[in-house]
Amino acid sequence: MNLIIDRGNTLTKAAVVDRGRIVSMQSFERLDMRRLDQFVGRCGAIDKAIICSTAGDTEALAQHLEGSVGLVLRFVPSRVAVPIGNDYLTPETLGADRLAAAVGATTLYPGRDLLIVDMGTAITIDLVEGGVYRGGNISPGMNMRFRALHDYTARLPLESATDEIMTLGNTTSTAVGQGVMQGIVNEIEGYIESFSKKNREISTIFTGGDAKHFVKRIKNAIFADCELVVCGLNRILDYNANKE
């Protein structure tokens, strides 16, 4: 079995994957080695592990795992081979989670050109075309937008995701709520329209912790309720293990 650790800006996710299927997963607000050991202990023997981090050093974690796992791979896009091409001009600055999500999407939808929308702390838009990662864009995530409106104004309230769909808000509260939610929709649908004009065969996949709030709002996209980053990291781990 494989252990996948994805250390993000908000949470650390640990998943155990057996032959491509997630058998157990747990999220930690703060990674604690003892709690991680307890999680792994409930799952059984781990053959190999991969660590992906966008929020800090992984040295202590890697050393901890190396005591009990045969292969521990630290995923750094500029140093670790992946099963797709990479056209990014500065791979040393590319977020490991972005490339992992791209690999995960191509694993689930092989042979297709893909626009991948990941809604987390930030919203990332990434393109895989012709089996090659072409690059992407980054913008503030949903909660970051709500927080910014509240923190940088004197009177706007702090709002959160809403399932209510309105063309225009009719109170300050709904104006903020709908402004943020519909602004994200317009942004993403603008990308979908732009890329679809250039490539009619492209498919849009959207995922991430906040994606569930947009299932009914965004048209012409596939909602991936699976963990694309975990799926991609597992594929990268197997790919590198098989090369050795």
C-alpha positions as CSV (number, residue, x, y, z in Angstrom):
1,M,0.0,0.0,0.0
2,N,1.0,3.6,-0.6
3,L,1.0,6.5,1.9
4,I,0.2,9.9,0.3
5,I,0.8,13.0,2.3
6,D,-0.4,16.4,0.9
7,R,0.6,19.3,3.2
8,G,-1.3,22.3,2.0
9,N,-1.8,25.9,3.2
10,T,-4.8,25.0,5.5
11,L,-4.7,21.3,6.1
12,T,-2.5,18.3,5.8
13,K,-4.1,15.3,4.2
14,A,-2.9,11.7,4.7
15,A,-4.3,9.0,2.5
16,V,-3.6,5.3,2.2
17,V,-4.0,4.0,-1.4
18,D,-4.2,0.3,-2.4
19,R,-3.9,-0.4,-6.1
20,G,-5.2,3.0,-7.1
21,R,-8.1,3.1,-4.6
22,I,-8.1,5.3,-1.5
23,V,-8.9,3.0,1.4
24,S,-8.5,5.6,4.2
25,M,-7.9,9.3,4.5
26,Q,-7.6,11.8,7.3
27,S,-7.0,15.5,7.5
28,F,-4.9,17.3,10.2
29,E,-5.0,21.0,11.0
30,R,-1.5,20.6,12.4
31,L,0.5,17.6,11.4
32,D,1.4,15.5,14.5
33,M,3.7,12.5,14.1
34,R,1.9,10.5,16.8
35,R,-1.5,11.0,15.2
36,L,0.0,10.2,11.8
37,D,1.4,7.0,13.2
38,Q,-1.9,6.1,14.7
39,F,-3.7,6.7,11.3
40,V,-1.1,4.6,9.4
41,G,-1.2,1.9,12.1
42,R,-4.9,1.3,11.5
43,C,-4.3,0.8,7.8
44,G,-1.6,-1.9,7.8
45,A,1.8,-2.2,6.3
46,I,3.0,0.7,4.0
47,D,5.3,-0.2,1.1
48,K,6.2,3.3,-0.1
49,A,5.3,6.9,0.6
50,I,5.3,10.3,-1.1
51,I,5.3,13.8,0.5
52,C,4.0,16.9,-1.2
53,S,4.2,20.2,0.6
54,T,3.2,23.8,-0.3
55,A,3.5,25.0,3.3
56,G,6.9,24.2,4.6
57,D,9.9,21.9,5.0
58,T,9.3,18.1,4.9
59,E,12.7,17.0,6.2
60,A,11.5,15.9,9.7
61,L,8.5,14.1,8.3
62,A,10.6,12.3,5.6
63,Q,13.1,11.2,8.2
64,H,10.3,9.9,10.5
65,L,8.8,7.8,7.7
66,E,12.1,6.5,6.5
67,G,12.4,4.5,9.7
68,S,9.4,2.3,8.7
69,V,8.8,2.7,5.0
70,G,11.1,1.3,2.3
71,L,10.7,4.2,-0.2
72,V,9.9,7.8,0.8
73,L,9.7,10.2,-2.2
74,R,9.7,13.9,-1.6
75,F,7.8,15.4,-4.5
76,V,9.6,18.5,-5.9
77,P,8.4,19.2,-9.5
78,S,11.9,20.3,-10.7
79,R,13.6,17.1,-9.4
80,V,11.1,14.3,-9.6
81,A,9.9,12.6,-12.9
82,V,6.2,12.7,-13.7
83,P,4.3,10.8,-16.4
84,I,3.3,13.9,-18.4
85,G,5.4,16.6,-20.1
86,N,6.0,19.9,-18.4
87,D,6.3,23.2,-20.3
88,Y,6.5,25.4,-17.2
89,L,9.5,27.7,-17.6
90,T,10.3,27.8,-13.9
91,P,9.6,24.3,-12.6
92,E,11.4,25.1,-9.3
93,T,8.6,27.6,-8.5
94,L,5.7,25.4,-9.6
95,G,3.4,24.4,-6.8
96,A,3.7,20.6,-6.4
97,D,0.0,20.3,-5.7
98,R,-0.8,22.0,-9.1
99,L,1.3,19.5,-11.1
100,A,0.0,16.6,-9.0
101,A,-3.6,17.6,-9.7
102,A,-2.7,17.7,-13.4
103,V,-1.3,14.2,-13.2
104,G,-4.4,13.1,-11.3
105,A,-6.7,14.5,-13.9
106,T,-4.9,12.8,-16.7
107,T,-4.9,9.5,-14.8
108,L,-8.7,9.7,-14.5
109,Y,-9.3,11.0,-18.0
110,P,-6.4,9.6,-20.1
111,G,-5.8,11.0,-23.6
112,R,-8.0,14.1,-23.1
113,D,-7.0,17.8,-23.1
114,L,-8.0,19.2,-19.7
115,L,-8.6,22.5,-18.1
116,I,-8.3,21.8,-14.3
117,V,-9.9,24.2,-11.8
118,D,-8.8,23.6,-8.2
119,M,-10.8,25.6,-5.6
120,G,-8.8,25.8,-2.4
121,T,-7.1,28.5,-0.4
122,A,-6.3,29.9,-3.9
123,I,-8.1,29.1,-7.1
124,T,-5.8,27.6,-9.7
125,I,-6.5,27.2,-13.4
126,D,-4.2,24.7,-15.1
127,L,-4.0,23.4,-18.7
128,V,-2.9,19.9,-19.9
129,E,-2.9,19.7,-23.6
130,G,-1.4,17.0,-25.8
131,G,-0.2,15.1,-22.7
132,V,1.8,18.2,-21.6
133,Y,1.3,20.5,-18.6
134,R,1.2,23.9,-20.3
135,G,0.9,26.2,-17.2
136,G,-1.9,28.1,-15.5
137,N,-3.1,31.0,-13.5
138,I,-3.6,31.6,-9.7
139,S,-6.2,33.9,-8.1
140,P,-7.6,34.4,-4.6
141,G,-9.8,31.6,-3.3
142,M,-13.4,32.0,-2.1
143,N,-12.7,32.5,1.6
144,M,-9.8,34.8,0.8
145,R,-12.2,37.0,-1.1
146,F,-14.7,37.1,1.6
147,R,-12.0,37.9,4.2
148,A,-10.5,40.6,2.1
149,L,-13.8,42.5,1.6
150,H,-14.3,42.4,5.4
151,D,-10.7,43.2,6.4
152,Y,-10.1,46.0,4.0
153,T,-13.4,47.9,4.4
154,A,-14.9,49.6,7.4
155,R,-18.4,48.3,7.2
156,L,-18.8,45.3,5.0
157,P,-19.7,42.1,6.9
158,L,-17.7,38.9,6.8
159,E,-19.8,36.5,4.7
160,S,-19.4,32.9,3.7
161,A,-20.4,30.5,0.9
162,T,-24.1,30.5,0.1
163,D,-26.2,28.0,-1.9
164,E,-28.8,30.7,-2.8
165,I,-28.4,31.8,-6.4
166,M,-29.4,35.4,-7.1
167,T,-28.7,37.7,-10.1
168,L,-28.2,40.6,-7.7
169,G,-28.0,40.9,-4.0
170,N,-30.8,43.0,-2.3
171,T,-29.0,43.5,1.0
172,T,-25.4,44.3,1.8
173,S,-25.1,40.7,3.1
174,T,-26.4,39.1,-0.1
175,A,-24.5,41.7,-2.3
176,V,-21.2,40.4,-0.8
177,G,-22.3,36.8,-0.9
178,Q,-23.5,36.8,-4.5
179,G,-20.7,39.2,-5.5
180,V,-18.0,36.7,-4.4
181,M,-19.8,33.6,-5.5
182,Q,-20.9,34.9,-8.9
183,G,-17.6,36.6,-9.5
184,I,-15.9,33.3,-9.2
185,V,-18.4,31.7,-11.6
186,N,-17.9,34.4,-14.2
187,E,-14.2,34.1,-13.9
188,I,-14.2,30.3,-14.4
189,E,-16.8,30.3,-17.1
190,G,-14.7,33.0,-18.9
191,Y,-11.7,30.6,-18.9
192,I,-13.9,27.7,-20.1
193,E,-15.3,29.8,-23.0
194,S,-11.9,31.1,-24.0
195,F,-10.1,27.8,-24.0
196,S,-13.1,26.0,-25.7
197,K,-12.9,28.4,-28.6
198,K,-9.3,27.4,-29.2
199,N,-9.9,23.7,-28.6
200,R,-13.3,22.2,-28.9
201,E,-12.1,18.9,-27.5
202,I,-11.1,20.3,-24.1
203,S,-12.8,19.1,-21.0
204,T,-13.0,21.2,-17.8
205,I,-12.5,19.4,-14.4
206,F,-13.1,21.2,-11.2
207,T,-12.1,20.0,-7.8
208,G,-10.9,21.2,-4.4
209,G,-12.4,21.9,-1.0
210,D,-14.6,24.7,-2.1
211,A,-15.8,23.1,-5.4
212,K,-18.9,21.7,-3.8
213,H,-20.3,25.2,-3.5
214,F,-20.2,25.6,-7.3
215,V,-21.6,22.4,-8.6
216,K,-25.0,24.0,-9.4
217,R,-23.5,27.3,-10.5
218,I,-20.9,26.3,-13.1
219,K,-22.0,24.8,-16.4
220,N,-20.1,22.7,-18.9
221,A,-17.7,21.3,-16.4
222,I,-17.1,17.9,-14.7
223,F,-17.2,18.0,-10.9
224,A,-14.5,15.6,-9.7
225,D,-15.6,14.6,-6.2
226,C,-12.4,12.5,-5.8
227,E,-9.0,13.8,-4.6
228,L,-7.2,14.8,-7.7
229,V,-4.0,15.7,-5.9
230,V,-3.9,12.4,-4.0
231,C,-4.6,10.5,-7.2
232,G,-1.8,12.3,-9.0
233,L,0.7,11.8,-6.2
234,N,-0.1,8.1,-6.1
235,R,0.5,7.9,-9.8
236,I,3.8,9.8,-9.5
237,L,4.9,7.5,-6.7
238,D,4.2,4.4,-8.6
239,Y,5.8,5.9,-11.7
240,N,9.1,6.6,-9.9
241,A,9.1,3.3,-8.0
242,N,8.7,1.4,-11.3
243,K,11.7,3.2,-12.8
244,E,14.0,2.1,-10.1
